[in-house]
Amino acid sequence: MVLELVTGVKGYLWDIILPLLLCGTGIYFTIRLNFVQIRRFPAAFKAVFGNIKLFGTKADKEGMSSFQSLATAVAAQVGTGNIAGAASAIVSGGPGAIFWMWLSAFFGMATIYGEATLAQKYKTYIDGHVTGGPVYYIKEAFQGTFGKVLAAAFSVFIILALGFMGNMVQSNSISAAFETAFGWNKLVVGTVVAVAAAFIFLGGVKRIASVTEKVVPIMAIFYIITSLIIIFGNIGNLGHAFKLIFVGAFNPTAAAGGLVGITVKKAVSYGVARGLFSNEAGMGSTPHAHAMAKVNHPCEQGLAAMMGVFIDTFIVLTMTALTVIITGVYDNGLIGVELAQSAFTQFYGNIGNMFIAFSMLFFAFSTIVGWYFFGEQNVRYLFGPKAVKLYAALVVVFVIVGSALKVNLVWELSDLFNGLMVIPNLLGLLALSGVVVLLNREFEKK
């Protein structure tokens, strides 16, 4: 009964309300910022890829470097959604779902520019340490009791959605992939992951920044290279793959092949929902990392944040989509990570199966680290610094439990709270859109 209720509310939220809200907000910011994701893309690309460092300056109470902040944000963005989510979207919405993923990400780049800019503008200090995130700009947008209640609701939603239930989902994805590839015991895998995570959690922001700036670039590069080898190995099918994507976006029946019952509505719904879930634009999670950046102007980190969406959706997620479509496995009856493993196994043999397992390990583990950090900032906000150790211990327990159990209710609750945290974040973001526009004008005059 509870599962059915949660599933129904979550479905209504993600199928109807959130795609309209998130895409609408993205279009609104795109127009108000004069297509900042196009005009400022060269500057954003240069700022990020011209400053990649695996051994940057150590983070401190004043924050971290712009690249470390981006790496922490991307660590959370690039997770199971880039492998399992992309594959699931293709099965449920047909190849055309990828087109709608791209479109939602394009507008999402403007949304996340606004989020990161406001996170920088309204970041603050607690006990001498810099912190920030949606709670601070929500309170600025709505003075008084309403703002405090809205900010508190956001904090509760994100702690539950990401810190606890979301990290159970991530650890289960890791253990399931290793069970499929090697037959390893799920609980053992989960315990190892939890111990490694605890080591990073206890090191605080310094260790989190140090790990993410190394792991994120390396894991992304390896995944992109192995995917490109598959794509170039099937280069003759590349044109057909893009045809399936573009035709399937508007005429799914002509492109779905063995996927029966695919409609335009499903292509749009699954493409937008999975794309937004993957890149997190508008969800209010990544501003916690971007608030920590040491930059000269808030909009500098806005540019970096745009590249996070670009890397997540237009590069990493697209690699998964193309390998699944180009190898023709998208209608073989599998779904999620098993479908991605099928594509890689077809080309690399059993090594491909193992590679996806290790990719899931790094992708999902980096997400656990990022999501823990986002939740921690809100635990500090609600309960103070003394509650952080208890929160860290609970996250470790949830990671272990999540690896061994697959309870549908937990998965559905994770999606539900993920959706609920979007609403207070977007309210604050839209209320302060004028501030973003003024800061952007100021920044572009320099």
Secondary structure, 3 states (H helix, E strand, C coil): CHHHHHHHHHHHHHHHHHHHHHHHHHHHHHHHCCCHHHHCHHHHHHHHHCCCCCCCCCCECCEECHHHHHHHHHHHHCCHHHHHHHHHHHHHHCCCHHHHHHHHHHHHHHHHHHHHHHHHHCCEEECCEEECCHHHHHHHHCCCHHHHHHHHHHHHHHHHHHHHHHHHHHHHHHHHHHHHHHCCCHHHHHHHHHHHHHHHHHCHHHHHHHHHHHHHHHHHHHHHHHHHHHHHHCHHHHHHHHHHHHHHHHCHHHHCCCCCCCCHHHHHHHHHHHHHHHHCCCCCCCHHHHCCECCCCHHHHHHHHHHHHHHHHHHHHHHHHHHHHHCCCCCCCCCCHHHHHHHHHHHHCHHHHHHHHHHHHHHHHHHHHHHHHHHHHHHHHHHCHHHHHHHHHHHHHHHHHHHHCCCHHHHHHHHHHHHHCHHHHHHHHHHCHHHHHHHHHHHHCC
